[in-house]
Amino acid sequence: MLGSIFGDIAGSVYEFNNIKTTKFDLLGRGTTFTDDTVLTIAVAYWLLDGSLSKERLAFTLSYFVKKYPHPMGSYGEIGRAHV
């Protein structure tokens, strides 16, 4: 999970501007968390909470989307409709 979050942040500056090289700064200027980071952490909270119902998952995702409403990536079309 930490690797996923780190990779998402490190690649955030290339989210909409892909590159074809392996030579880049891992945490360079402009890196930030994205909607994927927020939702990964939300799912971790849901799993650790132990209440593994669909309703609790929906609540947890909604809570995190409202808490972090404008990350890079913006949750796509569906996420924006539910904020």
NUBA-298836 format. One record per atom (N, C-alpha, C): chain; atom name; y, x, z. Coordinates in Angstrom, 1 decimal, padded with zeros to 4 digits, always signed. Atoms other than C-alpha are relative to their C-alpha. Example, Ala and Ser with C-alpha at 12.3 -4.5 7.8 and 13.67 -1.06 7.14 Angstrom:
REM NUBA-298836
+------+------+--------+--------+--------+
: unit : site :      y :      x :      z :
+------+------+--------+--------+--------+
:    A :    N : -001.2 : +000.9 : +000.0 :
:    A :   CA : -004.5 : +012.3 : +007.8 :
:    A :    C : +001.2 : +000.9 : +000.0 :
:    A :    N : -001.1 : -000.9 : +000.0 :
:    A :   CA : -001.1 : +013.7 : +007.1 :
:    A :    C : +001.1 : -000.8 : +000.8 :
+------+------+--------+--------+--------+
REM end
This chain:
REM NUBA-298836
+------+------+--------+--------+--------+
: unit : site :      y :      x :      z :
+------+------+--------+--------+--------+
:    A :    N : -001.2 : +000.8 : +000.0 :
:    A :   CA : +000.0 : +000.0 : +000.0 :
:    A :    C : +001.3 : +000.9 : +000.0 :
:    A :    N : -001.1 : -000.9 : -000.1 :
:    A :   CA : +002.4 : +002.8 : +000.9 :
:    A :    C : +000.2 : +000.7 : -001.4 :
:    A :    N : -000.1 : -000.6 : +001.3 :
:    A :   CA : +001.6 : +004.5 : -002.4 :
:    A :    C : +000.6 : -001.0 : -001.1 :
:    A :    N : -000.5 : +001.0 : +000.9 :
:    A :   CA : +002.3 : +001.3 : -004.3 :
:    A :    C : +001.5 : -000.2 : +000.2 :
:    A :    N : -001.4 : +000.2 : -000.3 :
:    A :   CA : +005.7 : +000.8 : -002.6 :
:    A :    C : +000.8 : +001.3 : -000.4 :
:    A :    N : -000.6 : -001.2 : +000.4 :
:    A :   CA : +006.6 : +004.5 : -003.1 :
:    A :    C : +000.1 : +000.1 : -001.5 :
:    A :    N : -000.1 : +000.0 : +001.5 :
:    A :   CA : +005.7 : +004.3 : -006.8 :
:    A :    C : +000.9 : -001.0 : -000.6 :
:    A :    N : -001.0 : +001.1 : +000.5 :
:    A :   CA : +007.7 : +001.1 : -007.3 :
:    A :    C : +001.4 : +000.5 : +000.2 :
:    A :    N : -001.4 : -000.5 : -000.3 :
:    A :   CA : +010.8 : +002.7 : -005.7 :
:    A :    C : +000.3 : +001.2 : -000.9 :
:    A :    N : -000.2 : -001.2 : +000.9 :
:    A :   CA : +010.3 : +006.0 : -007.6 :
:    A :    C : +000.2 : -000.4 : -001.5 :
:    A :    N : -000.1 : +000.5 : +001.4 :
:    A :   CA : +009.9 : +004.1 : -010.9 :
:    A :    C : +001.1 : -001.0 : -000.2 :
:    A :    N : -001.0 : +001.1 : +000.1 :
:    A :   CA : +012.7 : +001.6 : -010.2 :
:    A :    C : +001.1 : +000.3 : -001.1 :
:    A :    N : -001.1 : -000.3 : +001.0 :
:    A :   CA : +015.3 : +003.4 : -012.4 :
:    A :    C : -000.5 : -000.1 : -001.4 :
:    A :    N : +000.5 : +000.1 : +001.3 :
:    A :   CA : +012.9 : +003.1 : -015.3 :
:    A :    C : -000.6 : -001.4 : -000.3 :
:    A :    N : +000.6 : +001.4 : +000.1 :
:    A :   CA : +012.0 : -000.6 : -014.8 :
:    A :    C : +000.3 : -000.6 : -001.3 :
:    A :    N : -000.4 : +000.6 : +001.3 :
:    A :   CA : +014.0 : -001.6 : -017.9 :
:    A :    C : +000.3 : +001.0 : -001.0 :
:    A :    N : -000.4 : -001.1 : +000.9 :
:    A :   CA : +014.4 : +001.8 : -019.5 :
:    A :    C : -001.1 : +001.1 : +000.1 :
:    A :    N : +001.2 : -000.8 : -000.1 :
:    A :   CA : +010.9 : +003.4 : -019.9 :
:    A :    C : +000.3 : +001.4 : -000.5 :
:    A :    N : -000.1 : -001.4 : +000.5 :
:    A :   CA : +010.6 : +007.2 : -020.4 :
:    A :    C : -001.5 : +000.4 : -000.4 :
:    A :    N : +001.2 : -000.5 : +000.4 :
:    A :   CA : +007.8 : +009.2 : -022.0 :
:    A :    C : -000.2 : +001.4 : +000.5 :
:    A :    N : +000.2 : -001.3 : -000.6 :
:    A :   CA : +007.6 : +012.2 : -019.7 :
:    A :    C : -000.4 : -000.1 : +001.4 :
:    A :    N : +000.4 : +000.0 : -001.4 :
:    A :   CA : +006.2 : +013.2 : -016.4 :
:    A :    C : +001.0 : +000.9 : +000.8 :
:    A :    N : -001.0 : -000.8 : -000.7 :
:    A :   CA : +009.2 : +015.4 : -015.6 :
:    A :    C : +001.3 : -000.8 : +000.4 :
:    A :    N : -001.1 : +000.7 : -000.5 :
:    A :   CA : +011.6 : +013.4 : -013.5 :
:    A :    C : +000.0 : +000.0 : +001.5 :
:    A :    N : -000.1 : +000.0 : -001.5 :
:    A :   CA : +012.9 : +013.2 : -009.9 :
:    A :    C : -000.7 : -001.2 : +000.5 :
:    A :    N : +000.7 : +001.2 : -000.6 :
:    A :   CA : +010.7 : +011.0 : -007.8 :
:    A :    C : +000.9 : -000.9 : +000.7 :
:    A :    N : -000.9 : +000.9 : -000.7 :
:    A :   CA : +013.5 : +009.7 : -005.6 :
:    A :    C : +001.4 : +000.4 : -000.4 :
:    A :    N : -001.3 : -000.5 : +000.5 :
:    A :   CA : +016.5 : +010.5 : -007.8 :
:    A :    C : +001.1 : -001.1 : +000.2 :
:    A :    N : -001.1 : +000.9 : -000.1 :
:    A :   CA : +019.9 : +008.8 : -008.0 :
:    A :    C : -000.3 : -001.4 : -000.6 :
:    A :    N : +000.2 : +001.4 : +000.5 :
:    A :   CA : +019.7 : +005.0 : -008.4 :
:    A :    C : -001.3 : -000.6 : +000.3 :
:    A :    N : +001.3 : +000.6 : -000.4 :
:    A :   CA : +016.2 : +004.5 : -007.1 :
:    A :    C : +000.2 : -001.0 : +001.1 :
:    A :    N : -000.1 : +001.1 : -001.0 :
:    A :   CA : +015.8 : +001.3 : -005.0 :
:    A :    C : -001.2 : -000.8 : +000.0 :
:    A :    N : +001.2 : +000.9 : -000.1 :
:    A :   CA : +013.3 : -001.2 : -003.9 :
:    A :    C : +000.2 : -001.1 : -001.1 :
:    A :    N : +000.0 : +001.1 : +001.0 :
:    A :   CA : +012.4 : -004.0 : -006.4 :
:    A :    C : -000.7 : -001.2 : +000.6 :
:    A :    N : +000.7 : +001.2 : -000.3 :
:    A :   CA : +011.0 : -007.5 : -006.3 :
:    A :    C : -001.4 : +000.3 : +000.4 :
:    A :    N : +001.4 : -000.3 : -000.2 :
:    A :   CA : +007.5 : -006.0 : -006.4 :
:    A :    C : -000.1 : +000.6 : +001.4 :
:    A :    N : +000.0 : -000.5 : -001.4 :
:    A :   CA : +008.3 : -004.0 : -003.2 :
:    A :    C : +000.0 : -001.1 : +001.0 :
:    A :    N : -000.2 : +001.1 : -000.9 :
:    A :   CA : +009.5 : -007.1 : -001.4 :
:    A :    C : -001.3 : -000.8 : +000.1 :
:    A :    N : +001.1 : +000.9 : +000.0 :
:    A :   CA : +006.5 : -009.2 : -002.4 :
:    A :    C : -001.3 : +000.8 : +000.5 :
:    A :    N : +001.1 : -000.7 : -000.5 :
:    A :   CA : +004.0 : -006.4 : -001.6 :
:    A :    C : +000.1 : +000.0 : +001.6 :
:    A :    N : -000.1 : +000.0 : -001.5 :
:    A :   CA : +005.4 : -006.2 : +002.0 :
:    A :    C : -000.2 : -001.4 : +000.5 :
:    A :    N : +000.2 : +001.4 : -000.4 :
:    A :   CA : +005.4 : -010.0 : +002.2 :
:    A :    C : -001.5 : -000.3 : +000.1 :
:    A :    N : +001.4 : +000.2 : -000.1 :
:    A :   CA : +001.7 : -010.1 : +001.4 :
:    A :    C : -000.6 : +000.8 : +001.1 :
:    A :    N : +000.6 : -000.7 : -001.1 :
:    A :   CA : +001.0 : -007.4 : +003.9 :
:    A :    C : +000.3 : -000.7 : +001.4 :
:    A :    N : -000.3 : +000.8 : -001.2 :
:    A :   CA : +002.8 : -009.5 : +006.6 :
:    A :    C : -001.0 : -001.1 : +000.1 :
:    A :    N : +000.9 : +001.2 : +000.0 :
:    A :   CA : +000.7 : -012.5 : +005.6 :
:    A :    C : -001.4 : +000.4 : +000.4 :
:    A :    N : +001.3 : -000.5 : -000.3 :
:    A :   CA : -002.5 : -010.5 : +005.8 :
:    A :    C : -000.1 : +000.4 : +001.5 :
:    A :    N : +000.1 : -000.5 : -001.4 :
:    A :   CA : -001.7 : -008.9 : +009.2 :
:    A :    C : +000.2 : -001.2 : +001.0 :
:    A :    N : -000.2 : +001.2 : -000.9 :
:    A :   CA : -000.6 : -012.3 : +010.6 :
:    A :    C : -001.3 : -000.7 : +000.3 :
:    A :    N : +001.4 : +000.6 : -000.3 :
:    A :   CA : -004.2 : -013.6 : +010.3 :
:    A :    C : -000.1 : -001.4 : -000.4 :
:    A :    N : +000.0 : +001.4 : +000.4 :
:    A :   CA : -003.2 : -017.1 : +009.2 :
:    A :    C : -000.1 : +000.0 : -001.5 :
:    A :    N : +000.1 : -000.3 : +001.5 :
:    A :   CA : -004.6 : -016.7 : +005.7 :
:    A :    C : -000.1 : -001.3 : -000.8 :
:    A :    N : +000.0 : +001.2 : +000.8 :
:    A :   CA : -003.8 : -020.2 : +004.4 :
:    A :    C : +001.0 : +000.1 : -001.1 :
:    A :    N : -000.9 : +000.0 : +001.2 :
:    A :   CA : -002.1 : -020.9 : +001.1 :
:    A :    C : +001.4 : -000.4 : +000.5 :
:    A :    N : -001.3 : +000.5 : -000.5 :
:    A :   CA : +000.7 : -022.7 : +003.1 :
:    A :    C : +000.7 : +001.1 : +000.7 :
:    A :    N : -000.6 : -001.1 : -000.7 :
:    A :   CA : +001.3 : -019.7 : +005.3 :
:    A :    C : +000.5 : +001.1 : -001.0 :
:    A :    N : -000.4 : -001.0 : +001.0 :
:    A :   CA : +001.4 : -017.4 : +002.2 :
:    A :    C : +001.3 : -000.5 : -000.7 :
:    A :    N : -001.2 : +000.6 : +000.7 :
:    A :   CA : +003.9 : -019.7 : +000.5 :
:    A :    C : +001.2 : +000.2 : +000.9 :
:    A :    N : -001.0 : -000.1 : -000.9 :
:    A :   CA : +006.0 : -019.7 : +003.6 :
:    A :    C : +000.5 : +001.4 : +000.1 :
:    A :    N : -000.3 : -001.4 : -000.1 :
:    A :   CA : +005.9 : -015.9 : +004.0 :
:    A :    C : +000.7 : +000.5 : -001.2 :
:    A :    N : -000.7 : -000.4 : +001.3 :
:    A :   CA : +006.8 : -015.3 : +000.3 :
:    A :    C : +001.4 : -000.6 : -000.1 :
:    A :    N : -001.3 : +000.7 : +000.1 :
:    A :   CA : +009.6 : -017.8 : +000.5 :
:    A :    C : +001.0 : +000.7 : +001.0 :
:    A :    N : -000.8 : -000.6 : -001.0 :
:    A :   CA : +010.9 : -016.2 : +003.7 :
:    A :    C : +000.6 : +001.4 : -000.5 :
:    A :    N : -000.4 : -001.3 : +000.5 :
:    A :   CA : +011.0 : -012.7 : +002.1 :
:    A :    C : +001.0 : -000.1 : -001.2 :
:    A :    N : -000.9 : +000.2 : +001.2 :
:    A :   CA : +012.6 : -014.0 : -001.2 :
:    A :    C : +001.4 : -000.4 : +000.5 :
:    A :    N : -001.3 : +000.4 : -000.5 :
:    A :   CA : +015.3 : -015.6 : +000.8 :
:    A :    C : +000.7 : +001.1 : +000.8 :
:    A :    N : -000.5 : -001.1 : -000.7 :
:    A :   CA : +015.8 : -012.6 : +003.0 :
:    A :    C : +000.6 : +001.1 : -000.9 :
:    A :    N : -000.4 : -001.1 : +000.9 :
:    A :   CA : +016.1 : -010.2 : +000.0 :
:    A :    C : +000.1 : -000.7 : -001.4 :
:    A :    N : -000.1 : +000.8 : +001.2 :
:    A :   CA : +017.4 : -012.5 : -002.8 :
:    A :    C : +000.3 : +000.7 : -001.3 :
:    A :    N : -000.4 : -000.6 : +001.2 :
:    A :   CA : +018.6 : -010.0 : -005.3 :
:    A :    C : -000.4 : +001.5 : -000.2 :
:    A :    N : +000.5 : -001.4 : +000.3 :
:    A :   CA : +016.4 : -006.9 : -005.6 :
:    A :    C : +000.0 : +000.2 : -001.5 :
:    A :    N : +000.2 : -000.3 : +001.4 :
:    A :   CA : +016.0 : -005.1 : -008.9 :
:    A :    C : -001.2 : -000.8 : -000.5 :
:    A :    N : +001.1 : +000.8 : +000.5 :
:    A :   CA : +013.7 : -007.3 : -011.0 :
:    A :    C : +000.2 : -001.5 : +000.2 :
:    A :    N : -000.4 : +001.4 : -000.3 :
:    A :   CA : +014.9 : -010.5 : -009.4 :
:    A :    C : -001.1 : -001.1 : +000.0 :
:    A :    N : +001.2 : +000.9 : -000.1 :
:    A :   CA : +011.4 : -012.1 : -009.1 :
:    A :    C : -000.3 : -000.8 : -001.2 :
:    A :    N : +000.3 : +000.7 : +001.2 :
:    A :   CA : +011.4 : -013.3 : -012.7 :
:    A :    C : +000.6 : -001.4 : +000.0 :
:    A :    N : -000.5 : +001.4 : +000.1 :
:    A :   CA : +012.2 : -016.9 : -013.7 :
:    A :    C : -000.4 : -000.9 : +001.1 :
:    A :    N : +000.5 : +000.9 : -001.0 :
:    A :   CA : +010.0 : -018.6 : -011.2 :
:    A :    C : +000.7 : +000.3 : +001.4 :
:    A :    N : -000.6 : -000.3 : -001.3 :
:    A :   CA : +011.4 : -016.7 : -008.2 :
:    A :    C : +001.4 : -000.4 : +000.1 :
:    A :    N : -001.4 : +000.4 : +000.0 :
:    A :   CA : +015.0 : -017.4 : -009.1 :
:    A :    C : +000.1 : -001.5 : +000.2 :
:    A :    N : +000.0 : +001.5 : -000.1 :
:    A :   CA : +014.2 : -021.1 : -009.3 :
:    A :    C : -000.2 : -000.4 : +001.4 :
:    A :    N : +000.4 : +000.4 : -001.4 :
:    A :   CA : +012.9 : -021.1 : -005.7 :
:    A :    C : +000.8 : +000.6 : +001.1 :
:    A :    N : -000.8 : -000.6 : -001.0 :
:    A :   CA : +015.5 : -019.1 : -003.9 :
:    A :    C : +001.0 : -001.0 : +000.6 :
+------+------+--------+--------+--------+
REM end
